[in-house]
Amino acid sequence: MTLARVLGAGYLLYLGIGLLRSHAPAPSSDGLPATETGHSRWQAFRAGFLTNATNPKATLFFLAVFTSIVSPATPLPVQAAYGVWMCAVNATWFMLVALLFSQPQVQRTFLAVGYQFERAMGVFIVLLAVRLGWSF
């Protein structure tokens, strides 16, 4: 367990320092932050889907939620309904996020201040790593 904590604290520290190094994007010719384009909708969907589908944190989170709600006595149709419900809620959330971030004004604002959010998260993650490291 100590090894897992040391490795976890080290990884969190690595992530936090990387976020602290975030900087403002270079402005484009119109003075606004540059955006990256060139991906088709299918490529963007596929990349997003594969990123989430292969994310072990998401899998473990939903497994933890599912196992806290479902018991061995829960009927199979109810278990299936829970699974479908969780998939539908997750898909709806990501569709709403995609719709929100596909708006040009939201994109410009996020690109302009997103690095500040990353730095703030970097501070939080470094503090979390220190707290985890302090618990040895």
N, CA, C and O atoms as a GROMACS GRO file, in nm:
protein
  544
    1MET      N    1   0.082  -0.119   0.000
    1MET     CA    2   0.000   0.000   0.000
    1MET      C    3   0.087   0.127   0.000
    1MET      O    4   0.055   0.226  -0.064
    2THR      N    5   0.198   0.120   0.074
    2THR     CA    6   0.289   0.235   0.077
    2THR      C    7   0.345   0.263  -0.061
    2THR      O    8   0.356   0.379  -0.102
    3LEU      N    9   0.382   0.158  -0.134
    3LEU     CA   10   0.433   0.175  -0.269
    3LEU      C   11   0.328   0.241  -0.359
    3LEU      O   12   0.361   0.331  -0.437
    4ALA      N   13   0.203   0.198  -0.347
    4ALA     CA   14   0.096   0.257  -0.427
    4ALA      C   15   0.080   0.406  -0.394
    4ALA      O   16   0.059   0.487  -0.484
    5ARG      N   17   0.091   0.442  -0.266
    5ARG     CA   18   0.080   0.583  -0.226
    5ARG      C   19   0.197   0.664  -0.280
    5ARG      O   20   0.178   0.777  -0.326
    6VAL      N   21   0.317   0.609  -0.274
    6VAL     CA   22   0.434   0.681  -0.324
    6VAL      C   23   0.422   0.702  -0.474
    6VAL      O   24   0.444   0.813  -0.525
    7LEU      N   25   0.387   0.596  -0.545
    7LEU     CA   26   0.370   0.608  -0.691
    7LEU      C   27   0.256   0.704  -0.726
    7LEU      O   28   0.268   0.785  -0.818
    8GLY      N   29   0.146   0.695  -0.652
    8GLY     CA   30   0.033   0.784  -0.676
    8GLY      C   31   0.068   0.929  -0.651
    8GLY      O   32   0.034   1.017  -0.730
    9ALA      N   33   0.138   0.954  -0.539
    9ALA     CA   34   0.179   1.091  -0.508
    9ALA      C   35   0.275   1.144  -0.614
    9ALA      O   36   0.266   1.260  -0.655
   10GLY      N   37   0.368   1.060  -0.657
   10GLY     CA   38   0.463   1.101  -0.762
   10GLY      C   39   0.393   1.133  -0.892
   10GLY      O   40   0.426   1.231  -0.959
   11TYR      N   41   0.297   1.050  -0.929
   11TYR     CA   42   0.223   1.074  -1.054
   11TYR      C   43   0.140   1.201  -1.045
   11TYR      O   44   0.135   1.280  -1.140
   12LEU      N   45   0.073   1.221  -0.931
   12LEU     CA   46  -0.005   1.343  -0.913
   12LEU      C   47   0.085   1.466  -0.918
   12LEU      O   48   0.049   1.568  -0.976
   13LEU      N   49   0.202   1.457  -0.857
   13LEU     CA   50   0.296   1.568  -0.860
   13LEU      C   51   0.340   1.598  -1.004
   13LEU      O   52   0.348   1.714  -1.044
   14TYR      N   53   0.367   1.492  -1.080
   14TYR     CA   54   0.405   1.507  -1.221
   14TYR      C   55   0.292   1.577  -1.300
   14TYR      O   56   0.318   1.670  -1.376
   15LEU      N   57   0.168   1.532  -1.280
   15LEU     CA   58   0.054   1.593  -1.350
   15LEU      C   59   0.035   1.738  -1.308
   15LEU      O   60   0.014   1.826  -1.392
   16GLY      N   61   0.043   1.763  -1.177
   16GLY     CA   62   0.024   1.898  -1.126
   16GLY      C   63   0.127   1.995  -1.179
   16GLY      O   64   0.092   2.108  -1.216
   17ILE      N   65   0.252   1.955  -1.182
   17ILE     CA   66   0.358   2.042  -1.233
   17ILE      C   67   0.337   2.069  -1.382
   17ILE      O   68   0.359   2.180  -1.430
   18GLY      N   69   0.294   1.966  -1.455
   18GLY     CA   70   0.263   1.987  -1.597
   18GLY      C   71   0.153   2.089  -1.617
   18GLY      O   72   0.160   2.171  -1.708
   19LEU      N   73   0.051   2.085  -1.532
   19LEU     CA   74  -0.058   2.182  -1.542
   19LEU      C   75  -0.012   2.322  -1.501
   19LEU      O   76  -0.055   2.421  -1.559
   20LEU      N   77   0.074   2.330  -1.401
   20LEU     CA   78   0.125   2.460  -1.358
   20LEU      C   79   0.205   2.528  -1.468
   20LEU      O   80   0.217   2.651  -1.468
   21ARG      N   81   0.259   2.452  -1.560
   21ARG     CA   82   0.340   2.507  -1.669
   21ARG      C   83   0.255   2.554  -1.786
   21ARG      O   84   0.308   2.600  -1.887
   22SER      N   85   0.122   2.542  -1.775
   22SER     CA   86   0.033   2.586  -1.884
   22SER      C   87   0.052   2.735  -1.910
   22SER      O   88   0.077   2.813  -1.819
   23HIS      N   89   0.040   2.771  -2.036
   23HIS     CA   90   0.053   2.911  -2.073
   23HIS      C   91  -0.055   2.949  -2.172
   23HIS      O   92  -0.119   2.863  -2.234
   24ALA      N   93  -0.074   3.078  -2.186
   24ALA     CA   94  -0.177   3.128  -2.277
   24ALA      C   95  -0.144   3.089  -2.420
   24ALA      O   96  -0.027   3.092  -2.459
   25PRO      N   97  -0.245   3.051  -2.498
   25PRO     CA   98  -0.219   3.018  -2.639
   25PRO      C   99  -0.180   3.143  -2.718
   25PRO      O  100  -0.221   3.254  -2.684
   26ALA      N  101  -0.102   3.123  -2.821
   26ALA     CA  102  -0.064   3.235  -2.907
   26ALA      C  103  -0.186   3.285  -2.982
   26ALA      O  104  -0.264   3.205  -3.034
   27PRO      N  105  -0.204   3.416  -2.989
   27PRO     CA  106  -0.321   3.468  -3.061
   27PRO      C  107  -0.308   3.446  -3.212
   27PRO      O  108  -0.197   3.440  -3.266
   28SER      N  109  -0.422   3.435  -3.277
   28SER     CA  110  -0.422   3.421  -3.423
   28SER      C  111  -0.416   3.560  -3.485
   28SER      O  112  -0.401   3.659  -3.413
   29SER      N  113  -0.426   3.569  -3.614
   29SER     CA  114  -0.412   3.697  -3.683
   29SER      C  115  -0.522   3.797  -3.647
   29SER      O  116  -0.503   3.917  -3.660
   30ASP      N  117  -0.638   3.747  -3.599
   30ASP     CA  118  -0.746   3.838  -3.561
   30ASP      C  119  -0.740   3.876  -3.412
   30ASP      O  120  -0.832   3.940  -3.361
   31GLY      N  121  -0.632   3.835  -3.344
   31GLY     CA  122  -0.615   3.871  -3.204
   31GLY      C  123  -0.680   3.774  -3.107
   31GLY      O  124  -0.666   3.790  -2.985
   32LEU      N  125  -0.750   3.675  -3.158
   32LEU     CA  126  -0.815   3.577  -3.073
   32LEU      C  127  -0.727   3.453  -3.061
   32LEU      O  128  -0.644   3.430  -3.148
   33PRO      N  129  -0.743   3.375  -2.956
   33PRO     CA  130  -0.662   3.252  -2.944
   33PRO      C  131  -0.685   3.162  -3.065
   33PRO      O  132  -0.798   3.149  -3.113
   34ALA      N  133  -0.579   3.100  -3.112
   34ALA     CA  134  -0.587   3.011  -3.228
   34ALA      C  135  -0.658   2.882  -3.188
   34ALA      O  136  -0.641   2.833  -3.076
   35THR      N  137  -0.735   2.827  -3.279
   35THR     CA  138  -0.801   2.699  -3.255
   35THR      C  139  -0.742   2.595  -3.349
   35THR      O  140  -0.693   2.628  -3.457
   36GLU      N  141  -0.749   2.471  -3.308
   36GLU     CA  142  -0.702   2.363  -3.393
   36GLU      C  143  -0.822   2.302  -3.463
   36GLU      O  144  -0.919   2.264  -3.398
   37THR      N  145  -0.817   2.293  -3.595
   37THR     CA  146  -0.924   2.232  -3.672
   37THR      C  147  -0.864   2.130  -3.765
   37THR      O  148  -0.746   2.097  -3.755
   38GLY      N  149  -0.946   2.080  -3.856
   38GLY     CA  150  -0.896   1.986  -3.953
   38GLY      C  151  -0.944   1.844  -3.930
   38GLY      O  152  -0.911   1.754  -4.006
   39HIS      N  153  -1.023   1.822  -3.825
   39HIS     CA  154  -1.077   1.689  -3.799
   39HIS      C  155  -1.222   1.685  -3.845
   39HIS      O  156  -1.299   1.779  -3.823
   40SER      N  157  -1.259   1.575  -3.909
   40SER     CA  158  -1.398   1.559  -3.946
   40SER      C  159  -1.482   1.532  -3.822
   40SER      O  160  -1.427   1.502  -3.715
   41ARG      N  161  -1.611   1.542  -3.834
   41ARG     CA  162  -1.699   1.513  -3.720
   41ARG      C  163  -1.682   1.368  -3.675
   41ARG      O  164  -1.684   1.339  -3.556
   42TRP      N  165  -1.666   1.279  -3.770
   42TRP     CA  166  -1.648   1.138  -3.736
   42TRP      C  167  -1.518   1.118  -3.660
   42TRP      O  168  -1.515   1.046  -3.560
   43GLN      N  169  -1.409   1.182  -3.705
   43GLN     CA  170  -1.281   1.169  -3.635
   43GLN      C  171  -1.290   1.225  -3.493
   43GLN      O  172  -1.237   1.166  -3.399
   44ALA      N  173  -1.358   1.338  -3.478
   44ALA     CA  174  -1.374   1.398  -3.346
   44ALA      C  175  -1.458   1.307  -3.256
   44ALA      O  176  -1.425   1.287  -3.140
   45PHE      N  177  -1.568   1.252  -3.311
   45PHE     CA  178  -1.653   1.162  -3.233
   45PHE      C  179  -1.574   1.038  -3.192
   45PHE      O  180  -1.578   0.996  -3.076
   46ARG      N  181  -1.504   0.980  -3.288
   46ARG     CA  182  -1.427   0.859  -3.258
   46ARG      C  183  -1.320   0.882  -3.152
   46ARG      O  184  -1.304   0.801  -3.060
   47ALA      N  185  -1.249   0.993  -3.164
   47ALA     CA  186  -1.145   1.024  -3.064
   47ALA      C  187  -1.207   1.043  -2.926
   47ALA      O  188  -1.155   0.991  -2.828
   48GLY      N  189  -1.316   1.117  -2.918
   48GLY     CA  190  -1.383   1.139  -2.790
   48GLY      C  191  -1.438   1.011  -2.732
   48GLY      O  192  -1.424   0.986  -2.612
   49PHE      N  193  -1.502   0.930  -2.816
   49PHE     CA  194  -1.560   0.804  -2.769
   49PHE      C  195  -1.451   0.710  -2.718
   49PHE      O  196  -1.464   0.653  -2.609
   50LEU      N  197  -1.344   0.694  -2.796
   50LEU     CA  198  -1.237   0.603  -2.754
   50LEU      C  199  -1.165   0.653  -2.629
   50LEU      O  200  -1.124   0.574  -2.544
   51THR      N  201  -1.151   0.784  -2.618
   51THR     CA  202  -1.088   0.840  -2.498
   51THR      C  203  -1.169   0.805  -2.375
   51THR      O  204  -1.114   0.763  -2.273
   52ASN      N  205  -1.300   0.822  -2.383
   52ASN     CA  206  -1.385   0.793  -2.267
   52ASN      C  207  -1.402   0.643  -2.246
   52ASN      O  208  -1.401   0.596  -2.132
   53ALA      N  209  -1.417   0.568  -2.352
   53ALA     CA  210  -1.441   0.424  -2.339
   53ALA      C  211  -1.320   0.350  -2.283
   53ALA      O  212  -1.335   0.248  -2.217
   54THR      N  213  -1.201   0.402  -2.308
   54THR     CA  214  -1.080   0.335  -2.259
   54THR      C  215  -1.025   0.401  -2.132
   54THR      O  216  -0.915   0.368  -2.088
   55ASN      N  217  -1.101   0.494  -2.075
   55ASN     CA  218  -1.058   0.563  -1.953
   55ASN      C  219  -1.086   0.475  -1.832
   55ASN      O  220  -1.202   0.454  -1.798
   56PRO      N  221  -0.983   0.423  -1.766
   56PRO     CA  222  -1.007   0.334  -1.652
   56PRO      C  223  -1.075   0.405  -1.536
   56PRO      O  224  -1.147   0.341  -1.459
   57LYS      N  225  -1.054   0.536  -1.521
   57LYS     CA  226  -1.119   0.609  -1.412
   57LYS      C  227  -1.270   0.609  -1.430
   57LYS      O  228  -1.344   0.588  -1.334
   58ALA      N  229  -1.316   0.631  -1.552
   58ALA     CA  230  -1.460   0.632  -1.577
   58ALA      C  231  -1.518   0.493  -1.552
   58ALA      O  232  -1.625   0.480  -1.491
   59THR      N  233  -1.450   0.390  -1.597
   59THR     CA  234  -1.497   0.253  -1.577
   59THR      C  235  -1.506   0.221  -1.428
   59THR      O  236  -1.606   0.167  -1.383
   60LEU      N  237  -1.401   0.256  -1.353
   60LEU     CA  238  -1.403   0.228  -1.209
   60LEU      C  239  -1.510   0.310  -1.137
   60LEU      O  240  -1.574   0.260  -1.045
   61PHE      N  241  -1.530   0.434  -1.179
   61PHE     CA  242  -1.633   0.517  -1.118
   61PHE      C  243  -1.771   0.455  -1.137
   61PHE      O  244  -1.846   0.439  -1.041
   62PHE      N  245  -1.804   0.420  -1.261
   62PHE     CA  246  -1.936   0.364  -1.287
   62PHE      C  247  -1.951   0.225  -1.224
   62PHE      O  248  -2.060   0.188  -1.182
   63LEU      N  249  -1.844   0.150  -1.219
   63LEU     CA  250  -1.849   0.021  -1.151
   63LEU      C  251  -1.878   0.039  -1.002
   63LEU      O  252  -1.957  -0.035  -0.944
   64ALA      N  253  -1.813   0.140  -0.940
   64ALA     CA  254  -1.836   0.167  -0.799
   64ALA      C  255  -1.980   0.211  -0.775
   64ALA      O  256  -2.044   0.166  -0.679
   65VAL      N  257  -2.032   0.298  -0.860
   65VAL     CA  258  -2.170   0.344  -0.845
   65VAL      C  259  -2.265   0.226  -0.866
   65VAL      O  260  -2.358   0.206  -0.787
   66PHE      N  261  -2.242   0.150  -0.970
   66PHE     CA  262  -2.330   0.038  -1.003
   66PHE      C  263  -2.333  -0.064  -0.889
   66PHE      O  264  -2.440  -0.111  -0.850
   67THR      N  265  -2.216  -0.098  -0.836
   67THR     CA  266  -2.212  -0.201  -0.731
   67THR      C  267  -2.266  -0.150  -0.598
   67THR      O  268  -2.302  -0.231  -0.512
   68SER      N  269  -2.271  -0.019  -0.579
   68SER     CA  270  -2.330   0.032  -0.456
   68SER      C  271  -2.482   0.035  -0.464
   68SER      O  272  -2.549   0.037  -0.361
   69ILE      N  273  -2.536   0.035  -0.584
   69ILE     CA  274  -2.682   0.038  -0.602
   69ILE      C  275  -2.738  -0.103  -0.617
   69ILE      O  276  -2.847  -0.132  -0.566
   70VAL      N  277  -2.666  -0.188  -0.685
   70VAL     CA  278  -2.716  -0.321  -0.720
   70VAL      C  279  -2.664  -0.424  -0.620
   70VAL      O  280  -2.545  -0.425  -0.586
   71SER      N  281  -2.753  -0.510  -0.576
   71SER     CA  282  -2.714  -0.621  -0.490
   71SER      C  283  -2.739  -0.752  -0.566
   71SER      O  284  -2.805  -0.751  -0.670
   72PRO      N  285  -2.687  -0.862  -0.514
   72PRO     CA  286  -2.713  -0.990  -0.582
   72PRO      C  287  -2.862  -1.022  -0.592
   72PRO      O  288  -2.903  -1.098  -0.680
   73ALA      N  289  -2.943  -0.964  -0.503
   73ALA     CA  290  -3.087  -0.991  -0.505
   73ALA      C  291  -3.162  -0.905  -0.606
   73ALA      O  292  -3.280  -0.929  -0.632
   74THR      N  293  -3.095  -0.805  -0.665
   74THR     CA  294  -3.160  -0.720  -0.764
   74THR      C  295  -3.192  -0.800  -0.889
   74THR      O  296  -3.102  -0.864  -0.944
   75PRO      N  297  -3.316  -0.798  -0.935
   75PRO     CA  298  -3.352  -0.875  -1.055
   75PRO      C  299  -3.272  -0.829  -1.178
   75PRO      O  300  -3.238  -0.712  -1.191
   76LEU      N  301  -3.243  -0.923  -1.264
   76LEU     CA  302  -3.163  -0.896  -1.384
   76LEU      C  303  -3.222  -0.784  -1.471
   76LEU      O  304  -3.146  -0.699  -1.518
   77PRO      N  305  -3.356  -0.780  -1.494
   77PRO     CA  306  -3.409  -0.668  -1.574
   77PRO      C  307  -3.384  -0.531  -1.509
   77PRO      O  308  -3.363  -0.433  -1.580
   78VAL      N  309  -3.387  -0.526  -1.377
   78VAL     CA  310  -3.359  -0.400  -1.307
   78VAL      C  311  -3.212  -0.364  -1.322
   78VAL      O  312  -3.177  -0.248  -1.342
   79GLN      N  313  -3.125  -0.463  -1.312
   79GLN     CA  314  -2.982  -0.439  -1.332
   79GLN      C  315  -2.956  -0.384  -1.473
   79GLN      O  316  -2.879  -0.290  -1.491
   80ALA      N  317  -3.022  -0.445  -1.571
   80ALA     CA  318  -3.007  -0.399  -1.710
   80ALA      C  319  -3.058  -0.256  -1.725
   80ALA      O  320  -2.998  -0.175  -1.795
   81ALA      N  321  -3.172  -0.227  -1.661
   81ALA     CA  322  -3.227  -0.092  -1.668
   81ALA      C  323  -3.131   0.009  -1.606
   81ALA      O  324  -3.113   0.119  -1.660
   82TYR      N  325  -3.070  -0.026  -1.494
   82TYR     CA  326  -2.970   0.062  -1.434
   82TYR      C  327  -2.854   0.086  -1.530
   82TYR      O  328  -2.808   0.200  -1.545
   83GLY      N  329  -2.807  -0.019  -1.594
   83GLY     CA  330  -2.697  -0.005  -1.689
   83GLY      C  331  -2.733   0.084  -1.806
   83GLY      O  332  -2.654   0.170  -1.846
   84VAL      N  333  -2.852   0.064  -1.861
   84VAL     CA  334  -2.898   0.147  -1.974
   84VAL      C  335  -2.912   0.292  -1.928
   84VAL      O  336  -2.873   0.384  -1.999
   85TRP      N  337  -2.968   0.311  -1.808
   85TRP     CA  338  -2.986   0.445  -1.754
   85TRP      C  339  -2.851   0.515  -1.739
   85TRP      O  340  -2.836   0.631  -1.778
   86MET      N  341  -2.753   0.447  -1.682
   86MET     CA  342  -2.622   0.507  -1.661
   86MET      C  343  -2.556   0.542  -1.795
   86MET      O  344  -2.492   0.647  -1.807
   87CYS      N  345  -2.571   0.457  -1.894
   87CYS     CA  346  -2.515   0.486  -2.027
   87CYS      C  347  -2.585   0.606  -2.089
   87CYS      O  348  -2.520   0.692  -2.150
   88ALA      N  349  -2.718   0.614  -2.074
   88ALA     CA  350  -2.794   0.725  -2.132
   88ALA      C  351  -2.757   0.857  -2.065
   88ALA      O  352  -2.741   0.958  -2.134
   89VAL      N  353  -2.744   0.858  -1.934
   89VAL     CA  354  -2.707   0.980  -1.863
   89VAL      C  355  -2.567   1.024  -1.904
   89VAL      O  356  -2.544   1.143  -1.928
   90ASN      N  357  -2.474   0.930  -1.912
   90ASN     CA  358  -2.337   0.960  -1.952
   90ASN      C  359  -2.334   1.016  -2.094
   90ASN      O  360  -2.267   1.116  -2.120
   91ALA      N  361  -2.404   0.953  -2.186
   91ALA     CA  362  -2.407   0.999  -2.324
   91ALA      C  363  -2.470   1.138  -2.334
   91ALA      O  364  -2.422   1.224  -2.408
   92THR      N  365  -2.578   1.160  -2.261
   92THR     CA  366  -2.644   1.291  -2.262
   92THR      C  367  -2.550   1.399  -2.211
   92THR      O  368  -2.542   1.507  -2.269
   93TRP      N  369  -2.478   1.371  -2.103
   93TRP     CA  370  -2.384   1.468  -2.049
   93TRP      C  371  -2.279   1.506  -2.153
   93TRP      O  372  -2.253   1.624  -2.175
   94PHE      N  373  -2.220   1.406  -2.218
   94PHE     CA  374  -2.115   1.436  -2.315
   94PHE      C  375  -2.170   1.507  -2.439
   94PHE      O  376  -2.100   1.588  -2.499
   95MET      N  377  -2.293   1.478  -2.478
   95MET     CA  378  -2.354   1.551  -2.589
   95MET      C  379  -2.375   1.697  -2.552
   95MET      O  380  -2.351   1.786  -2.634
   96LEU      N  381  -2.422   1.722  -2.430
   96LEU     CA  382  -2.440   1.861  -2.386
   96LEU      C  383  -2.307   1.935  -2.379
   96LEU      O  384  -2.299   2.052  -2.419
   97VAL      N  385  -2.204   1.870  -2.329
   97VAL     CA  386  -2.072   1.932  -2.325
   97VAL      C  387  -2.023   1.962  -2.468
   97VAL      O  388  -1.969   2.069  -2.494
   98ALA      N  389  -2.043   1.867  -2.558
   98ALA     CA  390  -2.000   1.888  -2.697
   98ALA      C  391  -2.077   2.003  -2.761
   98ALA      O  392  -2.018   2.084  -2.832
   99LEU      N  393  -2.206   2.011  -2.736
   99LEU     CA  394  -2.285   2.122  -2.791
   99LEU      C  395  -2.239   2.255  -2.734
   99LEU      O  396  -2.228   2.354  -2.806
  100LEU      N  397  -2.214   2.258  -2.604
  100LEU     CA  398  -2.169   2.382  -2.541
  100LEU      C  399  -2.035   2.426  -2.598
  100LEU      O  400  -2.019   2.542  -2.636
  101PHE      N  401  -1.939   2.335  -2.604
  101PHE     CA  402  -1.805   2.372  -2.650
  101PHE      C  403  -1.794   2.385  -2.801
  101PHE      O  404  -1.688   2.421  -2.850
  102SER      N  405  -1.899   2.356  -2.874
  102SER     CA  406  -1.895   2.378  -3.018
  102SER      C  407  -1.941   2.520  -3.054
  102SER      O  408  -1.935   2.559  -3.170
  103GLN      N  409  -1.986   2.596  -2.954
  103GLN     CA  410  -2.027   2.734  -2.977
  103GLN      C  411  -1.902   2.822  -2.986
  103GLN      O  412  -1.816   2.817  -2.898
  104PRO      N  413  -1.891   2.902  -3.091
  104PRO     CA  414  -1.770   2.983  -3.112
  104PRO      C  415  -1.734   3.072  -2.992
  104PRO      O  416  -1.617   3.082  -2.956
  105GLN      N  417  -1.832   3.137  -2.931
  105GLN     CA  418  -1.802   3.226  -2.819
  105GLN      C  419  -1.748   3.147  -2.700
  105GLN      O  420  -1.655   3.192  -2.632
  106VAL      N  421  -1.805   3.031  -2.674
  106VAL     CA  422  -1.757   2.947  -2.564
  106VAL      C  423  -1.615   2.900  -2.593
  106VAL      O  424  -1.530   2.900  -2.504
  107GLN      N  425  -1.589   2.860  -2.717
  107GLN     CA  426  -1.455   2.817  -2.755
  107GLN      C  427  -1.353   2.928  -2.734
  107GLN      O  428  -1.247   2.906  -2.676
  108ARG      N  429  -1.386   3.049  -2.781
  108ARG     CA  430  -1.294   3.161  -2.767
  108ARG      C  431  -1.266   3.190  -2.620
  108ARG      O  432  -1.151   3.211  -2.580
  109THR      N  433  -1.372   3.192  -2.540
  109THR     CA  434  -1.355   3.221  -2.397
  109THR      C  435  -1.272   3.112  -2.330
  109THR      O  436  -1.180   3.142  -2.254
  110PHE      N  437  -1.304   2.987  -2.359
  110PHE     CA  438  -1.230   2.876  -2.298
  110PHE      C  439  -1.084   2.877  -2.340
  110PHE      O  440  -0.996   2.856  -2.257
  111LEU      N  441  -1.058   2.901  -2.467
  111LEU     CA  442  -0.920   2.904  -2.514
  111LEU      C  443  -0.844   3.021  -2.453
  111LEU      O  444  -0.723   3.011  -2.429
  112ALA      N  445  -0.913   3.132  -2.428
  112ALA     CA  446  -0.847   3.250  -2.373
  112ALA      C  447  -0.814   3.234  -2.225
  112ALA      O  448  -0.711   3.285  -2.179
  113VAL      N  449  -0.898   3.165  -2.150
  113VAL     CA  450  -0.876   3.154  -2.004
  113VAL      C  451  -0.854   3.011  -1.957
  113VAL      O  452  -0.834   2.988  -1.837
  114GLY      N  453  -0.857   2.916  -2.047
  114GLY     CA  454  -0.843   2.776  -2.009
  114GLY      C  455  -0.712   2.746  -1.939
  114GLY      O  456  -0.707   2.662  -1.849
  115TYR      N  457  -0.605   2.813  -1.979
  115TYR     CA  458  -0.476   2.788  -1.916
  115TYR      C  459  -0.478   2.829  -1.769
  115TYR      O  460  -0.408   2.768  -1.688
  116GLN      N  461  -0.558   2.932  -1.735
  116GLN     CA  462  -0.568   2.972  -1.594
  116GLN      C  463  -0.638   2.863  -1.512
  116GLN      O  464  -0.600   2.834  -1.399
  117PHE      N  465  -0.739   2.803  -1.572
  117PHE     CA  466  -0.807   2.691  -1.506
  117PHE      C  467  -0.708   2.575  -1.487
  117PHE      O  468  -0.706   2.513  -1.381
  118GLU      N  469  -0.627   2.546  -1.589
  118GLU     CA  470  -0.528   2.438  -1.578
  118GLU      C  471  -0.427   2.467  -1.469
  118GLU      O  472  -0.388   2.376  -1.396
  119ARG      N  473  -0.385   2.591  -1.456
  119ARG     CA  474  -0.291   2.626  -1.349
  119ARG      C  475  -0.356   2.608  -1.211
  119ARG      O  476  -0.293   2.556  -1.119
  120ALA      N  477  -0.482   2.650  -1.199
  120ALA     CA  478  -0.552   2.633  -1.071
  120ALA      C  479  -0.565   2.484  -1.037
  120ALA      O  480  -0.546   2.445  -0.922
  121MET      N  481  -0.597   2.403  -1.136
  121MET     CA  482  -0.605   2.258  -1.112
  121MET      C  483  -0.468   2.202  -1.079
  121MET      O  484  -0.457   2.108  -1.000
  122GLY      N  485  -0.362   2.258  -1.138
  122GLY     CA  486  -0.226   2.216  -1.106
  122GLY      C  487  -0.194   2.239  -0.960
  122GLY      O  488  -0.134   2.153  -0.895
  123VAL      N  489  -0.233   2.356  -0.908
  123VAL     CA  490  -0.212   2.384  -0.765
  123VAL      C  491  -0.286   2.282  -0.680
  123VAL      O  492  -0.230   2.226  -0.586
  124PHE      N  493  -0.411   2.256  -0.716
  124PHE     CA  494  -0.492   2.160  -0.640
  124PHE      C  495  -0.428   2.020  -0.643
  124PHE      O  496  -0.420   1.954  -0.539
  125ILE      N  497  -0.383   1.977  -0.759
  125ILE     CA  498  -0.326   1.842  -0.772
  125ILE      C  499  -0.192   1.832  -0.699
  125ILE      O  500  -0.163   1.729  -0.638
  126VAL      N  501  -0.110   1.937  -0.705
  126VAL     CA  502   0.016   1.936  -0.631
  126VAL      C  503  -0.012   1.929  -0.481
  126VAL      O  504   0.053   1.853  -0.409
  127LEU      N  505  -0.109   2.006  -0.433
  127LEU     CA  506  -0.145   2.000  -0.291
  127LEU      C  507  -0.196   1.861  -0.253
  127LEU      O  508  -0.166   1.810  -0.145
  128LEU      N  509  -0.274   1.801  -0.342
  128LEU     CA  510  -0.322   1.666  -0.317
  128LEU      C  511  -0.205   1.567  -0.311
  128LEU      O  512  -0.204   1.477  -0.227
  129ALA      N  513  -0.108   1.584  -0.398
  129ALA     CA  514   0.011   1.497  -0.398
  129ALA      C  515   0.090   1.514  -0.268
  129ALA      O  516   0.137   1.417  -0.210
  130VAL      N  517   0.104   1.639  -0.224
  130VAL     CA  518   0.176   1.665  -0.100
  130VAL      C  519   0.101   1.602   0.017
  130VAL      O  520   0.161   1.541   0.105
  131ARG      N  521  -0.030   1.619   0.018
  131ARG     CA  522  -0.111   1.559   0.126
  131ARG      C  523  -0.097   1.406   0.125
  131ARG      O  524  -0.082   1.344   0.230
  132LEU      N  525  -0.103   1.348   0.006
  132LEU     CA  526  -0.087   1.202  -0.004
  132LEU      C  527   0.054   1.162   0.040
  132LEU      O  528   0.070   1.062   0.110
  133GLY      N  529   0.154   1.237  -0.001
  133GLY     CA  530   0.292   1.208   0.038
  133GLY      C  531   0.313   1.225   0.187
  133GLY      O  532   0.394   1.154   0.247
  134TRP      N  533   0.243   1.318   0.246
  134TRP     CA  534   0.257   1.344   0.390
  134TRP      C  535   0.196   1.233   0.474
  134TRP      O  536   0.228   1.221   0.592
  135SER      N  537   0.109   1.152   0.415
  135SER     CA  538   0.038   1.049   0.492
  135SER      C  539   0.118   0.920   0.508
  135SER      O  540   0.066   0.822   0.560
  136PHE      N  541   0.245   0.920   0.464
  136PHE     CA  542   0.326   0.797   0.479
  136PHE      C  543   0.355   0.778   0.621
  136PHE      O  544   0.422   0.681   0.658
   0.00000   0.00000   0.00000
